[in-house]
Amino acid sequence: MKTRLFSVFCLATVLVLSSGFQVFKTSIKITVIDELGNIVEGAAVQLYGTEEDYRNEINPVTDKGITDKKGQIKFKELESKVYFVNVWKDDKNNIGAGVQTAKLEEGKLNKVNIVIE
């Protein structure tokens, strides 16, 4: 009985892996900090797929999100590519302090810190 269950489990695993089904979705967790390194709660964050869209603030790939009490926000089900990040709160933003991510690793939770000044 144990051998049969193990065989079924192995077959199911092979089928899932060979189908290209991705168990973990590509996502990003952004932590927003200020110029002193303090976390920033309540900052607005939006992702863009191209630098041109970022500069013109058009065609965002995510809805605007707000950082939590840890200064973090997570965006899920993204493509494995470079994103441009727009962050702002009150009179502070990340312009000139890093707006581009590295290419996100597929199937992983990617982590980025963004500084607003």
RALINLIN-V598916 format. One record per helix or strand of 2 or more residues. SS is the DSSP state (a for helix, b for strand). FROM is the first residue (numbers start at 0). TO is the last residue. If there is no record, write none. Layout:
SS,FROM,TO ; SS,FROM,TO
This chain:
a,1,17 ; b,26,33 ; b,43,47 ; a,50,55 ; b,64,65 ; b,71,74 ; b,83,88 ; b,91,92 ; b,108,115
